[in-house]
Amino acid sequence: MQLSDALATAALVVSLASAIFAGFAWRRSGAVIRLNGFKAQMVGHGAVMLLVARNAGRAAAWIEQTEFLQGDGRNGVGGTWISGPPLPHRLDAGASASWALNYTEARQWMAENFASADHHWIVRASARLGSSARFRTDWRPVWIWEPGYMGKEIPPRGHPTISRRQLLWLYVRHWLKLKDPILRWDGQTWQVVTDRGGE
């Protein structure tokens, strides 16, 4: 390879890297909302479904609506939101906020409104941003069990609402025997209770 060819190749690599970095920087210059939904044991409240929104971007964003959506993306989950800032909520750059849904009420509501032969439902945390219909949805699934039922949180093969990435997460969670965290509110943030003897 001649020197001119090597220089041309190097220039092409540098220009591509610059374009990728510029695109990443442009995306980070706005609001980048990341969601995390999971079940937890909240001290003083019992079992909850926690939705955490974090703004990883550089601009503020408004959270207009929070919910847990079923696999079809159209139907939500009923129940009482027992904690969280009132909506709409302004989420500044680098800030986070959380909302907790009563799990006992949610599973009872699902049983009454969406009968399931498998005795469970798979949902994901979702939030509507601003005044648009734009939603952000967490890819990690959360299981709601019908009252009186419990089991391994791994869906059958070919489940229509589970992607491969979600399925991998469920298997990893099962293999590592991950437990739902216990959280305590200190007045400003949720603190994880490491001593599970207090359950």
Long-range contacts (C-beta under 8 A, 24 or more apart in sequence): 27-57, 28-56, 28-57, 28-58, 29-57, 29-58, 29-59, 30-57, 30-58, 30-59, 31-55, 31-57, 31-58, 31-59, 31-60, 31-61, 31-91, 31-93, 31-129, 32-56, 32-57, 33-57, 33-61, 33-63, 33-91, 33-127, 33-129, 33-136, 34-136, 35-125, 35-126, 35-127, 35-136, 35-137, 35-138, 36-125, 36-138, 36-140, 37-68, 37-123, 37-124, 37-125, 37-138, 37-140, 37-142, 38-140, 38-142, 38-180, 38-181, 39-103, 39-142, 39-143, 39-180, 40-100, 40-180, 40-181, 40-182, 40-183, 41-180, 41-181, 41-182, 41-183, 41-199, 42-82, 42-83, 42-100, 42-182, 42-183, 42-184, 42-185, 43-182, 43-183, 43-184, 43-185, 43-193, 43-198, 45-82, 45-83, 45-100, 45-102, 46-103, 46-104, 47-102, 47-103, 47-104, 47-180, 48-82, 48-83, 48-100, 48-101, 48-102, 48-103, 49-77, 49-100, 49-101, 49-103, 49-106, 49-142, 49-144, 50-98, 50-99, 50-100, 50-101, 50-183, 50-190, 51-84, 51-98, 51-99, 51-100, 51-101, 51-125, 51-127, 52-96, 52-97, 52-98, 52-125, 53-91, 53-96, 53-97, 53-98, 53-127, 53-136, 54-91, 54-95, 54-96, 55-91, 55-92, 55-93, 55-94, 55-95, 55-96, 56-94, 57-93, 58-93, 59-93, 60-90, 60-91, 60-92, 60-93, 61-90, 61-91, 61-129, 61-130, 62-88, 62-89, 62-90, 62-91, 62-129, 62-130, 62-131, 63-87, 63-88, 63-89, 63-90, 63-91, 63-97, 63-127, 63-128, 63-129, 64-88, 64-127, 64-128, 64-129, 64-130, 64-131, 65-127, 65-128, 66-99, 66-125, 66-126, 66-127, 66-128, 67-126, 67-127, 68-101, 68-106, 68-123, 68-124, 68-125, 68-126, 68-142, 69-123, 69-124, 69-126, 69-137, 70-114, 70-121, 70-122, 70-123, 70-161, 71-122, 71-123, 71-124, 71-160, 71-161, 71-162, 72-161, 73-137, 75-114, 77-101, 77-106, 77-109, 77-110, 77-121, 77-123, 77-144, 78-105, 78-106, 78-109, 78-110, 78-113, 79-103, 79-105, 79-106, 79-109, 80-105, 83-185, 98-190, 103-144, 104-147, 106-144, 107-144, 107-145, 107-146, 107-147, 108-147, 110-144, 110-146, 111-146, 111-147, 116-146, 119-145, 119-146, 119-149, 119-151, 120-144, 120-145, 120-146, 120-149, 120-151, 122-155, 122-159, 122-161, 122-162, 139-163, 139-165, 139-166, 139-169, 140-166, 140-169, 141-166, 141-169, 141-170
